[in-house]
Amino acid sequence: MSQDTIAPPISAGAASPLQIDLARRILERIRDSGWAVGTRISVPDLARTFGVSRSPISAALELLVAQGILSGFETRGLQLARDVTELDPETILPSSPLEDLYRRMMKDRSLGELPQDVSEAELMPRYQVSRGVIRKLLLRFAAEGLVQRLPGHGWRFAESLVGDDAYRESYEFRIAVECAALRSPMFRADPQQLAPVRRAHERILSTILDGKTLTGGDEWFRVNASFHEGLAACSGNRFLADAVRQQNNLRRLQESAGFEQLPGERLEQSCREHLAILDAVEAGEVEWAEALLRQHLRQASEFASPPRSP
């Protein structure tokens, strides 16, 4: 089997939440990368990009084939079959019931409606699902570093960013870590990593300036997180990159109830600040980029009251 061979077709109804999520993320990357119709799709490259094996990537690609987004070459492999610039991933690949429940639990925790310590027996009647479903969701939270298992059937959510002290400490930590990533002797601006980030910001900025609303409630958070994680990844230091990723997970856990309500002017300001930092990085002016990033995070820490999403 060649490295670009894909799995047998899979229907959307039989797809797992992981496959649907991956298909949506692949579609977002294709859109943000500005790929032209006919661009060849590489399973190994996507597997490396998303940090998963080739098997779920192949299954996710088949979902995009079923939607007419991708098509096969005459010989082997897949290619982009249509322009995806104006496509909404949430419309093409709607969330599964399990994904909806995951987001609901995230929001309930964000609003304080779920305590830090929970049990499977308590969560089953609350969400009217089986123990197996609850455990699957909690294991997903655990894989993201957002919950840990206690003896018995108990689970404890990670320390959340509740209160001014926690937010202040989080931003102090982020300033230290993210600026250190830019100062890393191994820092290299990776065009392949940063180009989709830039395109996503430009698309959102254009949407805001046109007076339109963003598609998908968590779209800005995804793009925002990709910016901070993308810069950290360019540091060449896996521990710095992991620290930024974990902070984003904590922010998502706490802010899922609030980032939809950010005013357009705040989103526009953040987009412009992110793009200015990318300009400096791509011009090789890393010290200036660090100064801009430090100022950006300091201003974000002072913006209104939690929850917030710089």
Phi and psi in degrees as a GROMACS rama.xvg file:
@    title "Ramachandran Plot"
@    xaxis  label "Phi"
@    yaxis  label "Psi"
@TYPE xy
-74.1516  163.288  SER-2
-68.6257  -16.9696  GLN-3
-104.008  8.05137  ASP-4
-70.4772  140.531  THR-5
-111.152  166.425  ILE-6
-73.9653  166.433  ALA-7
-59.9446  154.959  PRO-8
-55.5861  146.396  PRO-9
-133.241  134.783  ILE-10
-81.6985  154.605  SER-11
-60.792  -33.5081  ALA-12
-67.3518  -29.2382  GLY-13
-93.102  -2.44033  ALA-14
-72.7426  146.864  ALA-15
-83.0015  160.822  SER-16
-56.2492  -36.6377  PRO-17
-62.376  -43.3639  LEU-18
-65.7115  -41.4445  GLN-19
-65.2775  -43.4644  ILE-20
-63.2336  -43.4858  ASP-21
-64.3668  -42.0124  LEU-22
-61.1351  -40.6579  ALA-23
-65.7998  -42.5793  ARG-24
-67.1515  -37.3505  ARG-25
-63.9874  -43.9644  ILE-26
-62.2329  -41.2408  LEU-27
-62.6884  -40.1473  GLU-28
-67.6745  -41.3011  ARG-29
-59.4084  -45.0746  ILE-30
-65.1166  -46.9358  ARG-31
-70.5227  -24.3422  ASP-32
-84.336  -11.1316  SER-33
69.7561  32.6495  GLY-34
-66.5447  139.835  TRP-35
-86.9742  156.648  ALA-36
-56.8796  133.091  VAL-37
100.263  -9.18584  GLY-38
-62.6665  132.651  THR-39
-74.8691  139.967  ARG-40
-101.789  124.203  ILE-41
-105.133  117.619  SER-42
-62.6022  -47.4484  VAL-43
-60.168  -40.1917  PRO-44
-63.7505  -42.6886  ASP-45
-67.7294  -36.896  LEU-46
-62.2244  -41.0678  ALA-47
-67.8577  -40.3788  ARG-48
-60.9734  -43.2584  THR-49
-99.4636  0.47867  PHE-50
67.3574  35.0997  GLY-51
-129.888  173.814  VAL-52
-77.906  171.975  SER-53
-70.6742  -28.5596  ARG-54
-60.8712  -52.6364  SER-55
-65.7553  -30.923  PRO-56
-63.1446  -44.9055  ILE-57
-61.3753  -42.6524  SER-58
-65.2334  -39.4186  ALA-59
-64.7915  -39.3339  ALA-60
-63.7122  -33.6535  LEU-61
-65.9564  -31.3063  GLU-62
-63.6219  -38.584  LEU-63
-71.6126  -30.9552  LEU-64
-63.7947  -44.468  VAL-65
-61.9889  -28.1394  ALA-66
-89.7251  0.951426  GLN-67
78.5941  11.3456  GLY-68
-77.8909  -38.3813  ILE-69
-118.42  158.072  LEU-70
-145.462  163.868  SER-71
-85.2395  150.58  GLY-72
-74.5684  164.461  PHE-73
-64.5102  -31.8531  GLU-74
-91.4943  -67.4135  THR-75
-161.31  165.505  ARG-76
80.0659  -173.281  GLY-77
-126.992  158.783  LEU-78
-138.965  159.829  GLN-79
-72.3955  125.704  LEU-80
-98.1823  -16.9049  ALA-81
-152.124  161.067  ARG-82
-70.9036  128.234  ASP-83
-110.4  10.844  VAL-84
-54.5677  -42.8363  THR-85
-100.115  6.58243  GLU-86
-80.0781  141.311  LEU-87
-99.2765  113.131  ASP-88
-55.6588  -34.0383  PRO-89
-67.1149  -31.0479  GLU-90
-77.2797  -42.254  THR-91
-69.5869  -39.4257  ILE-92
-129.874  78.5443  LEU-93
-62.3616  152.891  PRO-94
-63.8289  147.62  SER-95
-78.0503  161.4  SER-96
-55.1575  -35.7751  PRO-97
-67.6687  -38.7287  LEU-98
-66.4436  -39.6445  GLU-99
-62.4084  -39.7363  ASP-100
-69.0287  -37.2189  LEU-101
-58.8458  -46.618  TYR-102
-66.006  -36.4865  ARG-103
-64.3715  -44.1703  ARG-104
-62.4331  -40.1293  MET-105
-59.9809  -44.9277  MET-106
-67.5927  -41.3365  LYS-107
-61.2949  -39.9555  ASP-108
-67.4397  -38.7622  ARG-109
-61.2803  -38.2963  SER-110
-82.6956  -3.55392  LEU-111
81.4472  10.6789  GLY-112
-80.6381  -16.5674  GLU-113
-109.35  129.188  LEU-114
-71.3407  170.115  PRO-115
-65.5153  -39.4386  GLN-116
-101.167  126.307  ASP-117
-134.226  163.477  VAL-118
-126.821  155.961  SER-119
-62.2901  -38.5287  GLU-120
-63.9751  -33.1  ALA-121
-75.4882  -34.917  GLU-122
-78.563  -27.9035  LEU-123
-58.5296  -54.0803  MET-124
-69.9185  -30.5348  PRO-125
-60.9262  -43.034  ARG-126
-105.041  0.674378  TYR-127
54.8011  48.6232  GLN-128
-135.22  170.525  VAL-129
-76.6324  165.929  SER-130
-60.3631  -36.8767  ARG-131
-61.5307  -40.4371  GLY-132
-66.4526  -45.4014  VAL-133
-60.0999  -43.825  ILE-134
-65.3933  -38.8029  ARG-135
-61.7289  -41.4523  LYS-136
-67.0426  -42.6512  LEU-137
-66.0781  -35.7555  LEU-138
-65.6728  -33.9283  LEU-139
-66.9808  -44.0961  ARG-140
-59.2265  -40.3852  PHE-141
-64.3687  -41.0507  ALA-142
-62.8677  -25.2281  ALA-143
-92.4193  4.62349  GLU-144
74.5349  21.6928  GLY-145
-103.936  -8.07182  LEU-146
-153.652  149.467  VAL-147
-128.133  151.258  GLN-148
-83.8443  137.263  ARG-149
-104.224  167.362  LEU-150
-55.691  142.744  PRO-151
81.5989  -135.866  GLY-152
-107.869  19.7546  HIS-153
-88.594  151.221  GLY-154
-138.402  147.244  TRP-155
-126.572  121.671  ARG-156
-67.7655  149.549  PHE-157
-61.9734  156.358  ALA-158
-55.476  123.575  GLU-159
-95.7425  168.075  SER-160
-87.6704  62.61  LEU-161
-97.6427  126.124  VAL-162
94.5755  157.915  GLY-163
-62.9891  -38.1213  ASP-164
-62.6504  -44.1172  ASP-165
-64.1412  -41.809  ALA-166
-64.5197  -42.0856  TYR-167
-61.8799  -45.6016  ARG-168
-64.02  -38.3023  GLU-169
-63.7819  -44.3284  SER-170
-69.7353  -35.2838  TYR-171
-61.1287  -42.8464  GLU-172
-65.0575  -43.6059  PHE-173
-63.6675  -41.3313  ARG-174
-60.0935  -45.5725  ILE-175
-62.8859  -46.222  ALA-176
-75.1367  -47.4592  VAL-177
-69.995  -34.9852  GLU-178
-71.2386  -35.5368  CYS-179
-62.7158  -34.2087  ALA-180
-62.3974  -39.7641  ALA-181
-69.8809  -28.1818  LEU-182
-85.7373  -5.16742  ARG-183
-57.7669  134.11  SER-184
-62.4715  -17.9499  PRO-185
-95.4582  4.16747  MET-186
-62.4215  128.147  PHE-187
-140.732  125.279  ARG-188
-68.4856  117.499  ALA-189
-98.316  105.063  ASP-190
-56.2319  -37.5073  PRO-191
-65.8371  -31.7584  GLN-192
-79.7609  -38.195  GLN-193
-92.1807  -24.2984  LEU-194
-59.5983  -46.2593  ALA-195
-63.3875  -32.8033  PRO-196
-64.412  -44.8905  VAL-197
-62.1117  -47.4157  ARG-198
-60.761  -39.2029  ARG-199
-63.86  -41.381  ALA-200
-65.8375  -42.1986  HIS-201
-63.9072  -37.6408  GLU-202
-65.6408  -45.0178  ARG-203
-66.9231  -40.704  ILE-204
-61.5415  -41.7344  LEU-205
-63.4363  -38.7564  SER-206
-62.6724  -43.7968  THR-207
-64.6968  -46.0265  ILE-208
-66.0222  -26.3046  LEU-209
-82.8392  -0.871144  ASP-210
76.7097  18.7207  GLY-211
-96.3986  164.737  LYS-212
-98.643  152.499  THR-213
-69.6539  145.884  LEU-214
-86.753  124.66  THR-215
86.1402  124.833  GLY-216
-62.728  -29.3308  GLY-217
-104.708  17.1518  ASP-218
-62.3401  -45.7139  GLU-219
-64.8726  -39.1822  TRP-220
-61.8274  -40.0881  PHE-221
-62.5325  -47.0701  ARG-222
-66.7015  -41.0921  VAL-223
-60.0878  -47.0982  ASN-224
-64.0742  -37.9648  ALA-225
-64.3147  -31.1323  SER-226
-65.7937  -53.8728  PHE-227
-66.2772  -40.1613  HIS-228
-71.891  -33.3077  GLU-229
-65.1575  -43.1536  GLY-230
-63.067  -43.5702  LEU-231
-63.5872  -36.3306  ALA-232
-64.5663  -30.9951  ALA-233
-70.1046  -11.7755  CYS-234
-68.326  -21.7946  SER-235
75.4422  8.94148  GLY-236
-116.525  110.119  ASN-237
-64.2526  -29.9182  ARG-238
-72.9173  -38.2341  PHE-239
-64.548  -43.258  LEU-240
-63.1538  -40.8774  ALA-241
-65.5298  -37.2023  ASP-242
-64.6403  -41.3605  ALA-243
-66.8775  -40.828  VAL-244
-62.7369  -41.0369  ARG-245
-66.6209  -38.5655  GLN-246
-62.5506  -39.2755  GLN-247
-65.2436  -38.3252  ASN-248
-61.3302  -43.2094  ASN-249
-64.0635  -40.8359  LEU-250
-64.5401  -41.3437  ARG-251
-63.9325  -38.3241  ARG-252
-62.9832  -41.6656  LEU-253
-85.6738  -30.2172  GLN-254
-103.158  3.10649  GLU-255
-61.4308  -21.7326  SER-256
-87.2006  -11.3297  ALA-257
-118.963  -21.9462  GLY-258
-71.9504  -15.8713  PHE-259
-69.7812  -20.6792  GLU-260
-97.0677  6.23859  GLN-261
-63.5479  134.44  LEU-262
-67.397  152.486  PRO-263
-58.3243  -36.6248  GLY-264
-66.5054  -31.4211  GLU-265
-70.9715  -40.8743  ARG-266
-63.6214  -41.8149  LEU-267
-62.1688  -43.9075  GLU-268
-61.1167  -45.9664  GLN-269
-62.681  -42.4417  SER-270
-59.4278  -46.2895  CYS-271
-66.2575  -38.0673  ARG-272
-66.376  -42.7115  GLU-273
-61.9772  -43.5309  HIS-274
-65.4484  -35.9401  LEU-275
-64.8006  -38.7969  ALA-276
-66.3899  -41.8224  ILE-277
-62.721  -39.9587  LEU-278
-57.4617  -45.8645  ASP-279
-65.8301  -42.8706  ALA-280
-62.079  -46.4853  VAL-281
-70.4573  -22.3996  GLU-282
-85.4141  -0.957045  ALA-283
81.1295  9.32608  GLY-284
-94.6075  69.8427  GLU-285
-67.589  -36.8603  VAL-286
-62.8265  -41.1983  GLU-287
-67.0157  -38.8143  TRP-288
-61.416  -40.342  ALA-289
-64.0886  -41.9227  GLU-290
-62.4453  -41.8635  ALA-291
-65.9823  -40.2269  LEU-292
-65.7428  -42.3402  LEU-293
-61.8098  -44.3907  ARG-294
-64.7613  -40.7658  GLN-295
-59.2098  -46.8658  HIS-296
-69.7397  -36.7957  LEU-297
-64.4158  -43.2268  ARG-298
-65.3857  -39.0416  GLN-299
-63.8208  -36.9332  ALA-300
-66.8658  -22.1779  SER-301
-96.8459  -3.55526  GLU-302
-77.1822  113.61  PHE-303
50.6196  -146.167  ALA-304
-121.431  158.523  SER-305
-64.29  150.908  PRO-306
-81.4728  155.234  PRO-307
-144.946  169.674  ARG-308
-150.139  87.4037  SER-309
